Amino acid sequence: MDSSETSGHRSPSNIAEYFGRLAATYGDGEYYGNRRRAVLEAIAGELADARDVLDVGCGNGAYLAKFAAAPGNRVRGVTGADLSIEMLLAARRRVGLECRLLCADVSRLPFKPASFDFIFASHVLQFVADVDLDGVVAEFARCLPPGGLLVATGRRDEGFRQMLSAIVGPDRWREYREVIFQHVPRRAADASPNDRYQQAFARSGLRVEERAAPFTVGWADIEELINVRWMPLIPEGEREQAGAMLAEIAELAKAGPSPRLTLREPLILGRRDG
């Protein structure tokens, strides 16, 4: 993911095409599983009170399935919306007929005001251009009734990249990064994107709370993440080189103490006051 294009400036069609290539595997593996469990645990109290749930940017339905099957909750309807048809088809295979699914742009949600009392947006705001951020958050808020809740993920801790740098050394890491992550758009050089998200929540009339969902991963989880998340984006002619580099990192990782890394998935909660 290292080009000069920032994630916030990609067009909706480019975002849909980008994630469509990942529809079969996105969210698979222990890294994503550990992260989802941590997030669901962090918002379990709020989810237990939800009745009508919207997962916007639902992808291939990994969270949708959890929302629909959450034990002891009061959910009566779960809706998933995404830009990518490929992701929605994968979601349909995952959730069957338990959830309503539709293709939608986050800036123009096709729902009446106050349609959902719980809206979840995992890694959606990162793909919204700065100039559109207030409008998108206001659109989410429009769909909430008084007392409704928006939960969005902020800029995540990518400490696993520091782990890789520590394993192979910074010079070698730069070489690996240009091959393994070259087809991923570079994020804007902003040290405090979560502050911007919170400010957008507040400007939309939402009462803001910050929360974190910590989870721990090891080298095997990171290796699996790279294979699931980034390898499918590498052109076929470059995959052999990328695979050889990943194998070299694995050998170096196994030769030393087994690395463990605790990451924190940042959550921004916005409650619409009555």
C-alpha angles and dihedrals in degrees: 000000000000113000127120090256113100120222092236093061100053117116120242091250092052091048091050092049092046095053093037088070089058098046096108097053111016110128095015122130139042097292093059092037092054090046093050092048090051092049094046090049091050093054099032093114094052093043091052089062096046122112106173114031129193119192103195113196086020095169114189094345104262093138094034091063090052093048092050093047101039106137119240097005128132097230112144098172137021122193127188124199127186140158095228119081089196091056092048092051089052089048091052090054089050101045102027112199096332094099137043111238130193141164111246144155113236091227092059110032112187095224135108118249115280093015097140133037092197124041121181123193115180113191093340103118090058089068095050118096115241092245090056098043098094091047094050094048090046088053090053090047090050089062093055125087121217106294092023120137134223117199117189133169118239129209104314128226107258095192090141088077089057087050091055091048090051092050098051102021128256097273095050090042092059089055092048092046092057091056105035099037102027095108095055118093112247114244119240114272095251122136095199113037090142089064089056091050092050092048090052089051091051093047088054090057097257123140104233132221127174121214136169132217110204121202134171128226136178134210094274089056092050092048090051090048092055091050093048101038109031111017093069089059095055114096113251093247091059100041095087091058092045091048091051090051092049090049090052091051089050092053092049091047092051092048093061135047111308103264119226123188131192113209129186122221104209116222127195115200122195121188120197107223120225 
